[in-house]
Amino acid sequence: MSGIVISQKVAILIDGNNIERSLHSITDDEGVMLNFDSIVPRLLETRELTRLIYFREGKAISSKLAERLHKHYYGSVIPCHKSADIPLSIMATQLAAKVDTIIIMSGDADYIELVRHLKSEGVRVEIASVAETTANILIEECHFFHPLKQDDWYSLSYGAKKKGPSDSRQRSHR
């Protein structure tokens, strides 16, 4: 395998509300945040990051998050009027001709038609999300599924109830 160079341009599109709700659900901790320093390198491996966009519903978007994403990944946060589904889908279709792979961070089955469309356009589609809260149809339809792991988040909460790894495993069997 030495001598083979695989070059891919990747866009990471994040449905912030979906991922946050999933993390809060499995941890019972409203202060849980994504650890981009862990997630992004693992998702990319040796591939090139072209875009990182965090779609967030609501007006209270952390300026610290926006600054951090820009500083470390030239990423951006896009506020959404309602859910991120439509703005994320539009951005994905716009980027389809510019990248080889689109990684959608969401477990929402609403993205199934987007995944199918992107694949029909020749784009590799990967999903990164919490396995316990991800629609099976999305996992089956994408090219590759990256389950988010406990190293991929951290808690800002102090004194909040947090589940341990064994509690998370028990919850997934319900």
MOZIWO-V807633 format. One line per field, one symbol per residue. psi: psi as a letter, one per 40 degrees, with the letter a starting at -180 (. if undefined). burial: I if it has 16 or more other C-alpha atoms within 10 Angstrom, else O. A space follows every 10 residues. Layout:
psi=???
burial=???
This chain:
psi=eiehhhhhhh hhhhgddddd dddddeefhe ehiigddddd ddddbeihhd ihhhhhiidg hhdddddddd ddefiihhii dbiedddddd ddddedeeid hhhhgiehee eddddddddd eehhhihhih ddehhddddd didihhhhid eeiiheihei hiiidddddd dee.
burial=OOOOOOOIOI IIIIIIIIII OIIIIIIIII IIIIOOOOIO OOIIOOOOII IIIIIIIOOO OOOOOIOOIO OOIOIIIIII OOIIIOIIIO OIIOIIOOII IIIIIIIIOO IIOIIOIIIO OOIIIIIIII IIIIIOOIIO IIIOIIIIOO OIIOOOOOOO OIOOOOOIOO OOOO
